[in-house]
């Protein structure tokens, strides 16, 4: 598992969506405005209207042998799933991956063109073309062997006491590695306009603490395979077999101790659990094994306080620094180097890295082609340069304007909804409307691009290019500490990304250009389908501002309770309804969805679909109803919602996601949402007792 990613307790709420471009609409009929939403036919077909373009819902992908009221997910995408078995290069493949593949082809063409030209040194095309070329140059990578990491390993091998170990740990942090712990710049939860330093746990080699601590046979087996994996990579780096095996066991033992001390993911979801402003003097007392004043100065942080996200972890870390033998710590540091470097080293390293992280953990049977991995690496490392070239030809001002219009409609639907809520009192409603009116939106690409002028990229060494961009990202983040937040920065999601997110500390919603295309968003498609697609995405992100995490932050992005006690109790009860519902869904033998982990995302799914349907219906007032291929507008809306979640997934990936992913998997996101929606049951004529009709006493509703 690559050592990277956010350590913050409250990360941006991410959609993690999937989509496809399939179209088989064949007939259109006109209904009178008073026709029943459940009607499935009208008297006579008429000529196809212009708005029914090449990206309507996929009739051919539906399995109408399944009853919509029994299993809407497979009714909507059953034949698509059967005709799209999981490709060997994927652990999950769905409509999201289809769209991401199209975007990757576009990025591939951009990078091939950049690599072919003799661009001026320091220019964007030179950096992009050289990074991609270096990644594709397997001959040079094989010739370099382990040479790129030998200086790092030699420094670690030369450590003879704990002070030298701590000095090397500090140096590695300044290189962008994150062994043991990490310090970075984040929005202050209670003063969101400022960036403060935060101290969090370092990442682990396995996906989650459960992989270290559970005694189920599958996890015992994975831990055994992890030891074999670590030992093999140590051997590839030059250790003899016996030493590699011993070091691998040291790594597992130490990481298990660290995993035991970390907060479970569900507890990390509560920002109150991870906000502990601490003076440097207090930190020195909490963990005296490290000279924190010296450390912070070395990494470039000159602040009197910082947020210690997990104090108990820091205390446990301090004990381990005193108790664990030095040789164990040295093995642990070597593993951090080797593990992080593996994708940039020889084919043997890459294959072993894939064998464990892809095949064993996720069920992926084949590694993706080199060019695909190099496109992904370029986007990760120089994404804001690549994004500039992407949006020049793949996103128009017209698309942005139409997206703004759709967002206006969804905001309007929520603005009308809040005053009608029976469970919320006037004071909280007023605060909720203030927060809604303060929402900021970011569409397509940022107004200000990241400046990579200080980064040197060349064709000669892929490892050096990766190292340079990793250092750049680390120091760029550190340099923000103690300064005002820049709301124009997007953070982590580059323009070609097929996704969307809500940031509670900035109270903004972001929709990269990569998702603003069919089937989510298509100006030629039926309005019902577009509202079911991109409309539910917009509603999903808006609802994150009022989910179990977002509801703790006010209109300014500050962690502050703006609820009356009674309203908060009502909200928590309704959120618990979602948690209980999703806890019932079984993913694999002995593995259910963790309802408390997915509560926020599933509040957003239900809220997003509810708001999008209201916005769609309001947009159609006074217009003639259209029945397309026998489906009413409301039915097409729900088909649009369901079909973007078409997916197939390996069993190993299902287990992994059930433990670490705050999103439920596609079948549960669709069925779990519509089970709670009377509008769905009306649209498809479902009756009490059918699976897609949740018993009224257990039905969930918030927005």
PyMOL commands that set and color helices and strands:
alter all, ss='L'
color gray80, all
select helices_A, chain A and resi 59-61+72-83+95-116+124-136+138-144+147-157+162-174+209-213+217-236+241-261+265-268+271-274+280-286+292-299+311-323+326-344+347-362+370-394+397-418+426-438+462-478+513-515+527-544+550-552+565-583+595-619+633-643+651-660+666-674+678-684+696-698
alter helices_A, ss='H'
color red, helices_A
select strands_A, chain A and resi 13-14+28-31+45-46+92-94+181-188+191-201+277-279+305-308+440-444+500-503+508-512+586-588+591-592+625-628+647-649
alter strands_A, ss='S'
color yellow, strands_A
deselect
rebuild
show_as cartoon
